[in-house]
Amino acid sequence: MYIGKLGDGSSQDDGIYVLIKEVLDNSVDEYMMGFGKIIDIVINESVVKIRDYGRGIPLGKVKDVASKMNTGAKYDSKVFKKSVGLNGVGIKAVNALSSKFIIKSFREGVVKAVGFEEGNLANDEKEHKTESKNGTLVSFVPDIKMFGTFRFIDDYVESLIKNYVYLNSGLTIKLNGVSYCSKNGLVDLLNENINSEILYPLIHIKDTDIEIAITHGNQYGETYYTFVNGQNTTQGGTHLHAFREALVRTIRDFYKKDFDPSDIRASIVAAISIKVEEPVFESQTKTKLGSKDMEPDGPSIRNFIGDFLKTKLDNYLHKNPEIADILLKKIIESEKERKAISSIKKIARERAKKANLHNRKLRDCKIHYNSNDERRLETTIFITEGDSASGSITKSRDVNTQAVFSLKGKPLNTYGLTKKIVYENEEFNLLQAALDIEDDLENLRYHNVVIATDADVDGMHIRLLLITFFIQFFPDLVRKGHLYILQTPLFRVRNKKETIYCYSQDEKDIAVEKLGINPEITRFKGLGEISPDEFKHFIGKDMKLEPVRLKKDDTVSKILPFYMGKNTPERQEFIIENLRIEDDLVET
């Protein structure tokens, strides 16, 4: 309820990152009040320490703030009306989900520390004098009983921190000694995240309680970064819907043409940040704004954003006619492409509908990501190769949250092709229909899209072809952390008493040594060789997923031509130069 899901850290929205966010929210709120311009974060394997230099918690309330409900300091306080964590639940959830939790308050030359273990009070120190600056220090270790064997991925923590500094100009957050700060707000955010060419310089407009940055590129899809009161609303919500509608109205009015909304928003990249009083989110994790009639400064969110764009964006386009011309050209090009494939789409949709009715490709699950079910973050679709692999997963899966899509042979290399091919190619058309991502990523039916292929040359090739498809046509699905590779064991080592599954040669060697003389060793050449009874261990709560990530330096326009283009000699030279023989691997 409070952290969304547990997870081992391989997904950006796994609970261990929400724990960091809940502590950071309080420190950032102090900064917004004018207290403490620096926040220090140290992560050493499983231990997280967050130190701010705000006012510090009132010394008599340190224990209660970390352990008793309704003890947040922000109730009935106008200064915190546009804060995220009004009720103080977050820090208590962190405590409850940590094997060790220590909170210290430094206030006017005195320090008070309280420690907990698995949510139970373990140490309540007496107040004593200190020379440390005012502020709060929270140290915690996520409970391995809850999260299992987890790991913090640096990129995910860094992304979380950057979002805070983009939205709070003047704030510096240090992660293991590395400082992050921003002078240009959402412009810095988009410059950091855009990894393809843009058609025109970023449009940056802002006013009281609202800031927006916009540009267009040549990629497929729509990319949005949305925030409410500094909270990254990864699932959008009321404010995103309002922005998309208002953008269409403003553009139509400016050009005095009734463009199709999809043509206006095609290839858009935008960031939207608003501040509202007492926002209503759809869950405690605050990833989707559910407010319908909240009022930032009088009008509803819909009218507030609409009036802002109507004035500010319209003025900007009038003052910058060269950008207005580029945008018009982009809209017309999108319109031409849409019309060129419209007839094909109709046929393709009918084909996809008929195929799904006969269950030829998709074994669906009962719960979907775009539902309100509490398990929606667990929803997963496995994209498999061949009937044997899909059969094993189908028999082993959780029918409530796990679906299976079976590929027939190797998919097409889509590099350099237009989206027309998605509708003409049966495999990709049916896959797109299964995911329900043709018109809007918000309709995505499964939170985790998992490529499950054999760990051989053919399996690796299919992985590349599928990743190319998603990066080429649905890059936002990758950027938002929905795409994964399923890791399955390469070896099974067992004797009469114990079975050990190994994911590498090193793990196999350790298992052989542990189990003693002449254990049975099986090398799994393909997923189809793993029995359904065994497979359920690998797609259950301990499922190992490797995220597919796009970083700032991963420019799509450079990645795809190199790895999937027709430059075979160049790739061959790269492989030879980076080839490592077995002796090299043993030494390292």
Backbone torsions as a table, in degrees:
resi	resn	phi	psi	omega
1	MET	NA	-41.4	-172.8
2	TYR	-96.3	-26.0	-178.7
3	ILE	-119.3	7.8	175.9
4	GLY	85.7	-63.6	177.8
5	LYS	-160.2	168.3	179.9
6	LEU	-81.5	-89.8	175.7
7	GLY	80.6	161.1	-175.8
8	ASP	-102.6	8.3	179.0
9	GLY	99.4	-4.6	-178.7
10	SER	-75.8	-20.1	177.8
11	SER	-106.5	143.7	-175.6
12	GLN	-65.3	-22.8	179.8
13	ASP	-104.6	19.4	174.1
14	ASP	-66.2	154.0	-171.7
15	GLY	-59.8	-31.0	-177.5
16	ILE	-62.9	-28.1	176.5
17	TYR	-79.7	-30.8	176.6
18	VAL	-66.2	-34.7	176.5
19	LEU	-59.7	-44.4	177.4
20	ILE	-61.9	-44.3	-178.0
21	LYS	-61.9	-40.9	-178.0
22	GLU	-62.5	-38.7	177.6
23	VAL	-71.5	-42.8	-178.9
24	LEU	-62.7	-36.4	-179.6
25	ASP	-53.5	-43.2	-179.0
26	ASN	-67.2	-39.6	-180.0
27	SER	-67.9	-39.2	178.9
28	VAL	-68.0	-36.9	176.4
29	ASP	-60.1	-37.2	176.5
30	GLU	-63.0	-42.7	177.6
31	TYR	-60.6	-43.9	-179.5
32	MET	-61.9	-24.7	176.8
33	MET	-84.7	-3.8	177.2
34	GLY	98.2	16.4	-177.5
35	PHE	-122.7	111.7	175.9
36	GLY	87.0	110.4	-178.3
37	LYS	-97.7	-3.6	-177.1
38	ILE	-129.1	137.6	172.7
39	ILE	-125.2	126.6	179.5
40	ASP	-101.9	129.0	175.6
41	ILE	-123.1	130.6	175.0
42	VAL	-126.0	124.2	176.1
43	ILE	-119.4	115.7	179.9
44	ASN	-120.9	96.6	-174.1
45	GLU	56.9	-105.5	-175.2
46	SER	-97.9	-5.6	-176.4
47	VAL	-95.8	128.2	178.8
48	VAL	-116.7	129.6	176.7
49	LYS	-125.5	128.4	-179.9
50	ILE	-127.2	120.2	-177.2
51	ARG	-122.6	121.9	173.8
52	ASP	-111.5	171.5	-177.2
53	TYR	-124.9	42.7	175.9
54	GLY	-81.7	-147.9	-176.3
55	ARG	-82.9	-16.4	-174.8
56	GLY	82.5	152.0	178.9
57	ILE	-74.1	139.6	173.3
58	PRO	-49.6	129.3	-168.8
59	LEU	-59.5	-31.2	-179.6
60	GLY	-78.1	-6.1	-175.7
61	LYS	-112.7	3.0	-173.2
62	VAL	-59.8	-47.2	-179.4
63	LYS	-65.9	-44.2	-177.2
64	ASP	-64.8	-40.1	-178.6
65	VAL	-59.2	-33.5	-177.0
66	ALA	-91.7	-8.4	-171.2
67	SER	-140.6	-12.6	-177.5
68	LYS	-117.9	134.4	179.9
69	MET	-67.1	155.9	177.1
70	ASN	59.4	36.1	176.3
71	THR	-119.5	19.9	175.1
72	GLY	-66.1	151.5	-174.4
73	ALA	-90.3	6.2	-169.4
74	LYS	-107.2	3.3	-179.8
75	TYR	-66.3	140.7	175.9
76	ASP	56.0	30.3	-179.6
77	SER	-117.8	113.1	-176.9
78	LYS	-61.5	-30.2	-176.2
79	VAL	-66.6	-19.1	-179.2
80	PHE	-108.8	15.4	-177.1
81	LYS	-61.0	-27.9	-179.7
82	LYS	-108.3	33.0	175.4
83	SER	-95.0	166.4	178.4
84	VAL	-92.3	-48.1	-173.0
85	GLY	-94.6	72.3	-175.6
86	LEU	-74.0	-32.7	-169.7
87	ASN	-96.4	-4.9	175.5
88	GLY	72.1	15.8	-179.0
89	VAL	-73.0	-37.0	-170.6
90	GLY	-53.2	-49.2	-175.8
91	ILE	-65.5	-30.0	178.5
92	LYS	-73.2	-34.9	175.8
93	ALA	-65.3	-38.9	177.1
94	VAL	-61.1	-45.1	178.6
95	ASN	-59.6	-48.5	-176.3
96	ALA	-63.1	-29.3	-175.5
97	LEU	-101.1	15.3	-179.6
98	SER	-115.6	140.7	174.7
99	SER	-72.1	-33.2	174.2
100	LYS	-135.9	137.3	-178.1
101	PHE	-145.0	123.3	179.3
102	ILE	-127.2	132.4	177.2
103	ILE	-126.6	129.8	-179.8
104	LYS	-125.6	138.6	175.8
105	SER	-119.1	126.0	176.5
106	PHE	-106.2	118.7	-172.6
107	ARG	-147.7	112.7	174.8
108	GLU	52.8	49.3	174.3
109	GLY	82.0	7.3	179.9
110	VAL	-127.8	143.8	178.1
111	VAL	-122.0	140.8	176.2
112	LYS	-128.6	128.5	-177.9
113	ALA	-126.5	139.0	176.7
114	VAL	-133.7	135.0	-179.3
115	GLY	-120.7	146.2	179.4
116	PHE	-130.9	152.9	172.3
117	GLU	-130.6	120.2	-176.9
118	GLU	51.8	39.3	176.5
119	GLY	84.7	-7.2	-179.3
120	ASN	-99.6	141.3	-179.8
121	LEU	-61.4	126.4	-178.2
122	ALA	-117.7	-26.8	-175.6
123	ASN	-156.7	123.8	178.7
124	ASP	-125.3	89.1	-174.8
125	GLU	-72.0	151.8	174.3
126	LYS	-76.6	152.7	177.2
127	GLU	-65.2	142.2	174.8
128	HIS	-149.4	164.3	-174.7
129	LYS	-71.1	152.2	178.9
130	THR	-150.7	155.5	175.1
131	GLU	-101.9	3.1	-179.1
132	SER	-71.4	153.7	179.0
133	LYS	-69.0	156.1	176.4
134	ASN	-56.2	152.7	176.4
135	GLY	145.3	-168.1	-177.1
136	THR	-132.3	139.6	174.9
137	LEU	-121.6	122.7	175.8
138	VAL	-118.3	128.1	177.9
139	SER	-125.6	131.4	-179.7
140	PHE	-149.0	156.0	175.0
141	VAL	-124.2	112.2	178.0
142	PRO	-53.1	138.9	-174.2
143	ASP	-74.1	119.3	-178.7
144	ILE	-64.5	-22.7	177.0
145	LYS	-68.4	-28.1	178.9
146	MET	-88.3	-47.9	-169.8
147	PHE	-98.0	-10.8	-175.4
148	GLY	71.1	-160.3	178.2
149	THR	-76.5	107.7	-174.4
150	PHE	-116.2	169.3	176.1
151	ARG	-148.8	145.6	173.8
152	PHE	-90.7	124.3	176.3
153	ILE	-90.3	122.0	-173.8
154	ASP	-54.4	-41.8	-177.9
155	ASP	-59.9	-37.9	-177.9
156	TYR	-70.4	-42.4	178.2
157	VAL	-65.8	-42.0	179.3
158	GLU	-61.6	-42.3	178.8
159	SER	-62.4	-41.4	178.0
160	LEU	-60.2	-46.0	-178.4
161	ILE	-65.6	-43.1	-178.5
162	LYS	-61.6	-37.6	178.3
163	ASN	-60.6	-36.7	178.0
164	TYR	-65.5	-43.9	-176.2
165	VAL	-74.8	-30.9	176.3
166	TYR	-60.8	-33.6	-175.6
167	LEU	-94.9	-1.9	-178.6
168	ASN	-137.9	78.2	-178.9
169	SER	-58.0	130.1	-178.7
170	GLY	102.5	-16.5	177.8
171	LEU	-84.8	136.4	174.6
172	THR	-117.2	126.3	174.9
173	ILE	-115.6	127.6	179.7
174	LYS	-105.5	127.3	176.9
175	LEU	-113.6	111.4	-177.9
176	ASN	49.1	41.2	175.6
177	GLY	91.1	-11.9	179.1
178	VAL	-91.8	127.1	-175.5
179	SER	-91.6	141.2	175.9
180	TYR	-128.2	128.8	176.2
181	CYS	-153.0	167.4	-177.3
182	SER	-143.3	139.3	176.1
183	LYS	-104.1	-25.4	-171.4
184	ASN	-114.0	16.9	172.4
185	GLY	56.7	-126.0	-174.7
186	LEU	-67.2	-21.9	174.7
187	VAL	-63.8	-43.6	176.8
188	ASP	-63.2	-38.7	180.0
189	LEU	-60.7	-49.0	-178.9
190	LEU	-67.6	-40.9	178.4
191	ASN	-60.6	-32.8	179.7
192	GLU	-72.7	-35.2	-171.5
193	ASN	-98.3	-23.3	-179.6
194	ILE	-72.4	122.7	-179.9
195	ASN	-123.5	30.1	173.0
196	SER	-143.4	169.2	-176.9
197	GLU	-68.5	142.7	176.1
198	ILE	-107.6	154.5	-174.1
199	LEU	-84.5	-25.2	-179.4
200	TYR	-154.1	157.6	-179.5
201	PRO	-57.4	151.1	-177.7
202	LEU	-58.6	132.9	171.9
203	ILE	-87.9	120.3	-176.5
204	HIS	-122.1	114.1	-178.6
205	ILE	-132.0	141.2	-179.9
206	LYS	-155.2	162.4	179.6
207	ASP	-157.7	-174.4	178.0
208	THR	-57.9	123.8	175.5
209	ASP	70.0	12.1	177.2
210	ILE	-153.3	140.1	176.9
211	GLU	-146.4	135.0	-178.5
212	ILE	-138.8	138.8	173.3
213	ALA	-127.9	135.7	-173.4
214	ILE	-139.6	143.9	165.0
215	THR	-157.3	175.3	175.2
216	HIS	-127.8	150.3	175.7
217	GLY	-125.5	-156.9	177.5
218	ASN	-112.1	4.1	-179.6
219	GLN	-77.1	164.3	176.3
220	TYR	-84.5	155.3	174.8
221	GLY	89.6	179.9	177.4
222	GLU	-120.9	134.6	-178.1
223	THR	-121.3	124.3	-178.3
224	TYR	-131.2	143.8	170.8
225	TYR	-122.5	115.6	-172.5
226	THR	-123.0	146.1	-175.6
227	PHE	-142.4	144.2	173.2
228	VAL	-130.3	119.0	-179.2
229	ASN	52.8	36.6	178.9
230	GLY	85.2	-4.8	179.6
231	GLN	-89.1	127.5	179.3
232	ASN	-75.6	103.1	-179.1
233	THR	-86.6	82.7	-173.4
234	THR	-64.2	-21.8	178.4
235	GLN	-100.6	10.4	175.7
236	GLY	72.4	-129.7	-179.0
237	GLY	123.9	-153.9	-173.5
238	THR	-54.3	-45.9	-175.7
239	HIS	-67.8	-34.4	178.5
240	LEU	-70.5	-43.4	177.0
241	HIS	-59.6	-42.3	179.9
242	ALA	-63.5	-41.4	179.4
243	PHE	-64.1	-45.8	-177.0
244	ARG	-63.2	-40.3	178.0
245	GLU	-66.9	-46.1	-176.9
246	ALA	-66.0	-35.7	177.7
247	LEU	-61.0	-45.7	-179.9
248	VAL	-61.5	-46.8	-179.7
249	ARG	-61.4	-43.5	-178.3
250	THR	-64.8	-44.4	-179.9
251	ILE	-65.9	-43.3	178.0
252	ARG	-60.5	-44.3	-179.3
253	ASP	-65.9	-38.7	-177.5
254	PHE	-66.0	-47.1	-178.1
255	TYR	-87.8	-9.1	-178.5
256	LYS	56.1	43.0	177.9
257	LYS	-138.8	142.9	-176.0
258	ASP	-89.1	65.2	-178.9
259	PHE	-64.8	151.1	173.5
260	ASP	-69.3	137.4	-178.6
261	PRO	-54.6	-38.4	-178.4
262	SER	-65.2	-30.8	178.8
263	ASP	-73.1	-34.6	178.8
264	ILE	-69.4	-39.8	-174.0
265	ARG	-93.8	-5.0	-179.5
266	ALA	-58.6	128.7	176.5
267	SER	68.3	16.9	179.5
268	ILE	-74.8	147.0	170.5
269	VAL	-129.5	120.2	-174.5
270	ALA	-144.1	151.6	174.3
271	ALA	-126.4	133.6	-177.2
272	ILE	-130.5	127.4	177.1
273	SER	-130.2	126.7	176.3
274	ILE	-130.6	159.7	174.6
275	LYS	-122.8	128.8	-179.7
276	VAL	-133.2	157.7	177.7
277	GLU	-82.6	129.1	176.3
278	GLU	47.5	62.9	-179.3
279	PRO	-63.7	149.3	177.6
280	VAL	-107.1	114.5	178.1
281	PHE	-100.9	157.8	-176.3
282	GLU	-78.3	-11.9	176.1
283	SER	-156.7	169.1	-179.3
284	GLN	-63.9	-25.9	-179.9
285	THR	-72.1	-11.0	170.6
286	LYS	58.9	37.7	-179.6
287	THR	-95.1	-7.1	178.7
288	LYS	-142.7	124.9	-179.7
289	LEU	-78.1	126.3	-179.9
290	GLY	-108.4	-1.4	-178.3
291	SER	-57.2	135.3	178.8
292	LYS	-105.8	-41.9	-174.0
293	ASP	-129.2	25.8	178.9
294	MET	-67.3	152.2	-172.4
295	GLU	-124.1	107.8	176.0
296	PRO	-64.9	-48.4	-179.5
297	ASP	-146.0	37.2	178.3
298	GLY	126.1	-69.2	-176.1
299	PRO	-77.0	167.9	175.2
300	SER	-66.4	165.7	179.7
301	ILE	-57.3	-42.6	-179.1
302	ARG	-59.5	-48.1	-179.5
303	ASN	-70.7	-36.9	-179.4
304	PHE	-60.2	-49.8	-179.9
305	ILE	-70.2	-39.3	179.6
306	GLY	-61.8	-45.9	179.8
307	ASP	-65.4	-38.3	-180.0
308	PHE	-62.8	-49.3	-179.8
309	LEU	-65.9	-41.0	-178.9
310	LYS	-57.3	-36.4	-179.5
311	THR	-86.8	-56.1	-170.6
312	LYS	-72.7	-46.6	-178.3
313	LEU	-69.9	-40.8	177.5
314	ASP	-59.7	-45.6	177.9
315	ASN	-60.8	-41.8	-178.3
316	TYR	-62.5	-44.8	-179.1
317	LEU	-66.9	-34.8	176.0
318	HIS	-67.0	-36.2	-178.9
319	LYS	-80.7	-17.1	-178.3
320	ASN	-127.8	72.4	-175.5
321	PRO	-61.8	-28.6	179.7
322	GLU	-66.3	-36.7	176.9
323	ILE	-72.3	-37.7	177.5
324	ALA	-60.6	-37.7	179.0
325	ASP	-67.2	-41.0	179.4
326	ILE	-64.2	-43.2	-179.6
327	LEU	-63.7	-41.4	178.5
328	LEU	-61.6	-42.6	179.3
329	LYS	-62.8	-40.0	179.3
330	LYS	-64.6	-42.5	-179.7
331	ILE	-63.1	-42.2	-179.7
332	ILE	-65.6	-39.5	177.9
333	GLU	-64.5	-40.9	178.4
334	SER	-64.5	-38.1	179.0
335	GLU	-63.1	-42.8	179.7
336	LYS	-63.1	-44.1	-179.5
337	GLU	-65.7	-41.8	179.9
338	ARG	-60.8	-44.3	-179.4
339	LYS	-68.3	-32.3	-178.5
340	ALA	-66.7	-28.7	-177.4
341	ILE	-108.8	3.4	-175.6
342	SER	-60.0	-44.0	-179.1
343	SER	-68.2	-37.0	178.4
344	ILE	-65.1	-40.3	-179.2
345	LYS	-59.8	-40.7	-178.4
346	LYS	-62.0	-45.4	178.8
347	ILE	-64.9	-41.9	-177.9
348	ALA	-64.9	-38.8	179.0
349	ARG	-63.6	-42.5	178.8
350	GLU	-62.8	-40.0	179.6
351	ARG	-65.2	-42.3	179.6
352	ALA	-65.9	-40.9	179.6
353	LYS	-62.8	-43.6	-178.7
354	LYS	-66.5	-40.1	180.0
355	ALA	-65.1	-41.9	179.7
356	ASN	-66.7	-36.2	178.8
357	LEU	-62.3	-35.7	-179.7
358	HIS	-92.6	4.5	173.1
359	ASN	56.6	36.1	-177.3
360	ARG	-71.5	-39.1	-173.7
361	LYS	-113.1	-32.4	-169.1
362	LEU	-113.1	126.7	167.5
363	ARG	-104.6	100.9	-170.4
364	ASP	-80.6	169.0	175.1
365	CYS	-112.6	173.5	-173.5
366	LYS	-85.4	-32.2	-177.7
367	ILE	-105.6	142.8	179.3
368	HIS	-123.5	157.8	-177.4
369	TYR	-60.6	-35.7	-177.3
370	ASN	-88.1	17.7	174.0
371	SER	-95.7	177.1	178.7
372	ASN	-99.1	8.9	-180.0
373	ASP	-66.4	141.5	-176.5
374	GLU	-64.9	-17.6	-179.3
375	ARG	-96.1	11.3	-173.8
376	ARG	-62.3	-28.4	178.7
377	LEU	-70.0	-15.1	177.6
378	GLU	-87.3	-11.3	-174.2
379	THR	-61.2	131.9	-172.3
380	THR	-140.9	138.5	170.1
381	ILE	-118.2	127.8	176.7
382	PHE	-96.1	123.6	175.6
383	ILE	-97.3	111.5	-172.8
384	THR	-114.0	165.2	175.6
385	GLU	-111.0	124.7	174.2
386	GLY	82.6	161.6	-176.1
387	ASP	-74.2	-33.8	-175.7
388	SER	-67.0	-44.9	179.5
389	ALA	-66.2	-45.3	-179.2
390	SER	-65.4	-32.2	178.8
391	GLY	-66.0	-43.2	179.4
392	SER	-63.6	-44.4	-179.4
393	ILE	-67.6	-41.2	-179.2
394	THR	-59.3	-40.6	-178.9
395	LYS	-74.8	-22.4	-174.9
396	SER	-98.0	-17.2	-168.9
397	ARG	-70.4	165.9	168.9
398	ASP	-88.0	111.1	-173.6
399	VAL	-67.0	-15.4	178.5
400	ASN	-75.9	-39.0	-171.7
401	THR	-123.7	-6.0	-174.1
402	GLN	-120.9	124.7	178.0
403	ALA	-112.3	161.8	-179.4
404	VAL	-132.3	131.0	175.6
405	PHE	-119.0	124.5	-174.5
406	SER	-102.3	121.6	176.1
407	LEU	-82.5	152.4	175.4
408	LYS	-112.6	100.3	-179.1
409	GLY	74.5	-170.6	-179.5
410	LYS	-78.3	133.9	177.3
411	PRO	-73.1	168.3	-178.6
412	LEU	-73.8	145.2	170.9
413	ASN	-77.7	110.6	-172.9
414	THR	-91.6	2.8	-178.8
415	TYR	-59.0	130.6	177.1
416	GLY	82.1	-3.0	-179.7
417	LEU	-93.2	158.4	178.0
418	THR	-88.3	169.9	-177.1
419	LYS	-65.9	-12.4	176.4
420	LYS	-55.7	-34.2	-176.5
421	ILE	-67.0	-26.5	-179.7
422	VAL	-62.5	-34.3	-178.4
423	TYR	-88.0	-26.4	-178.9
424	GLU	-82.8	-27.9	-178.7
425	ASN	-89.8	120.8	-173.4
426	GLU	-60.3	-45.0	-177.2
427	GLU	-60.3	-48.6	-177.1
428	PHE	-71.9	-34.5	177.3
429	ASN	-63.0	-45.0	-179.5
430	LEU	-70.0	-35.1	177.6
431	LEU	-66.3	-45.2	177.5
432	GLN	-59.2	-42.3	179.7
433	ALA	-66.5	-39.1	179.4
434	ALA	-63.5	-40.0	-179.9
435	LEU	-78.5	-21.2	-178.1
436	ASP	59.7	50.6	-177.3
437	ILE	-117.9	11.9	-176.9
438	GLU	-60.3	-48.8	-173.3
439	ASP	-96.8	-31.4	-171.9
440	ASP	-161.1	129.7	179.3
441	LEU	-65.2	-20.6	178.3
442	GLU	-63.5	-19.9	179.1
443	ASN	-85.7	-1.8	-177.4
444	LEU	-46.8	126.1	-172.4
445	ARG	-84.1	-18.7	-175.9
446	TYR	-133.3	131.9	-178.4
447	HIS	-68.3	-37.2	-179.1
448	ASN	-113.1	119.4	175.7
449	VAL	-103.9	110.2	-168.3
450	VAL	-114.7	121.9	175.2
451	ILE	-84.2	117.4	-176.8
452	ALA	-118.6	92.7	-178.0
453	THR	-123.8	164.2	179.2
454	ASP	-63.6	152.9	179.3
455	ALA	-89.8	52.9	175.7
456	ASP	-130.2	-175.4	-176.0
457	VAL	-60.9	-45.1	179.4
458	ASP	-62.9	-41.8	179.4
459	GLY	-63.4	-40.8	178.0
460	MET	-64.1	-38.5	-180.0
461	HIS	-64.7	-43.1	178.9
462	ILE	-63.3	-38.8	175.7
463	ARG	-56.3	-48.6	-178.9
464	LEU	-60.6	-41.9	-178.8
465	LEU	-65.7	-39.1	178.8
466	LEU	-70.9	-41.5	177.5
467	ILE	-62.2	-39.9	176.9
468	THR	-59.9	-43.9	178.6
469	PHE	-57.7	-47.5	-177.6
470	PHE	-69.6	-41.6	179.8
471	ILE	-66.4	-37.4	-177.4
472	GLN	-69.4	-45.6	-171.1
473	PHE	-110.8	-24.7	-178.5
474	PHE	-135.3	58.5	-175.2
475	PRO	-61.9	-28.0	-178.3
476	ASP	-67.7	-27.2	176.4
477	LEU	-63.3	-35.1	177.8
478	VAL	-76.4	-46.7	-176.9
479	ARG	-61.1	-33.3	-178.2
480	LYS	-86.8	8.1	171.6
481	GLY	76.8	33.1	-179.7
482	HIS	-96.7	-14.1	-172.6
483	LEU	-100.8	132.4	-176.9
484	TYR	-137.9	162.9	170.3
485	ILE	-111.9	129.5	177.7
486	LEU	-78.1	126.3	175.7
487	GLN	-96.5	120.0	177.1
488	THR	-118.9	156.1	-175.9
489	PRO	-65.9	145.7	175.7
490	LEU	-88.8	-28.7	-175.3
491	PHE	-134.4	151.3	168.3
492	ARG	-121.7	122.4	179.4
493	VAL	-117.1	124.4	-176.5
494	ARG	-150.9	155.6	167.7
495	ASN	-127.5	-163.8	-175.9
496	LYS	-69.6	-20.7	-174.6
497	LYS	-104.0	-27.3	-170.4
498	GLU	-147.2	147.0	175.5
499	THR	-123.8	131.1	179.3
500	ILE	-124.0	128.2	176.6
501	TYR	-98.4	133.3	-172.3
502	CYS	-122.3	136.0	-177.0
503	TYR	-101.4	1.9	179.2
504	SER	-156.0	168.9	178.2
505	GLN	-63.2	-39.8	179.8
506	ASP	-62.3	-43.6	178.5
507	GLU	-62.4	-37.6	178.8
508	LYS	-63.5	-44.5	-179.5
509	ASP	-61.7	-40.2	179.4
510	ILE	-66.2	-40.5	-179.8
511	ALA	-65.0	-41.9	179.3
512	VAL	-61.1	-43.4	179.1
513	GLU	-64.5	-38.8	-178.4
514	LYS	-68.0	-42.6	-174.2
515	LEU	-82.6	-9.7	172.3
516	GLY	90.8	-150.5	-169.1
517	ILE	-72.3	129.4	171.6
518	ASN	48.1	54.8	173.0
519	PRO	-72.5	158.2	176.5
520	GLU	-77.2	126.6	-178.4
521	ILE	-117.9	123.5	178.4
522	THR	-116.7	130.1	175.5
523	ARG	-100.6	115.3	179.1
524	PHE	-79.1	113.1	-179.6
525	LYS	-84.0	-24.8	-179.1
526	GLY	-153.4	162.7	-179.1
527	LEU	-63.9	-31.1	-178.7
528	GLY	-65.7	-17.7	179.9
529	GLU	-82.2	-12.1	-179.9
530	ILE	-90.5	123.0	-176.6
531	SER	-67.4	153.8	177.9
532	PRO	-55.3	-37.3	179.5
533	ASP	-63.3	-35.7	177.4
534	GLU	-78.1	-38.4	-174.4
535	PHE	-60.4	-31.7	-176.9
536	LYS	-62.2	-23.0	177.2
537	HIS	-73.3	-24.8	-172.7
538	PHE	-96.6	-9.4	177.4
539	ILE	-123.9	19.6	177.1
540	GLY	-95.7	-146.3	-175.7
541	LYS	-65.6	-23.0	179.4
542	ASP	-99.1	19.5	-179.2
543	MET	-57.7	132.9	179.5
544	LYS	-98.4	116.5	180.0
545	LEU	-119.9	132.7	175.9
546	GLU	-103.2	115.1	-176.8
547	PRO	-70.1	143.1	172.0
548	VAL	-94.8	118.5	-172.3
549	ARG	-123.5	147.0	172.3
550	LEU	-112.2	120.0	178.7
551	LYS	-97.2	173.4	180.0
552	LYS	-55.8	-41.7	-176.2
553	ASP	-79.9	-7.8	-179.8
554	ASP	-85.6	80.2	-179.7
555	THR	-76.2	118.0	-176.1
556	VAL	-56.8	-39.8	-177.5
557	SER	-66.5	-14.3	176.9
558	LYS	-104.5	-35.6	-177.5
559	ILE	-64.7	-52.8	-174.5
560	LEU	-64.0	-44.7	178.2
561	PRO	-59.8	-37.6	-176.8
562	PHE	-70.9	-48.0	-173.9
563	TYR	-85.8	-27.3	-173.8
564	MET	-122.6	1.5	-178.8
565	GLY	-82.8	-165.3	-176.0
566	LYS	-98.7	21.7	-178.4
567	ASN	-91.5	55.7	-175.4
568	THR	-55.0	-46.7	179.9
569	PRO	-59.0	-38.8	-179.2
570	GLU	-66.1	-41.6	178.4
571	ARG	-66.6	-40.0	179.8
572	GLN	-61.8	-41.5	178.3
573	GLU	-64.1	-39.6	178.7
574	PHE	-62.5	-43.5	-179.1
575	ILE	-63.7	-44.2	-179.0
576	ILE	-63.1	-43.4	-178.7
577	GLU	-66.9	-28.9	-176.9
578	ASN	-105.6	11.0	-178.1
579	LEU	-69.7	134.5	177.2
580	ARG	-123.7	121.6	-178.6
581	ILE	-82.7	173.3	-172.8
582	GLU	-58.3	-39.4	-179.5
583	ASP	-61.3	-38.8	178.7
584	ASP	-62.2	-42.2	-177.8
585	LEU	-65.6	-38.9	179.6
586	VAL	-64.9	-42.0	-179.3
587	GLU	-64.3	-36.5	-177.4
588	THR	-84.5	NA	NA
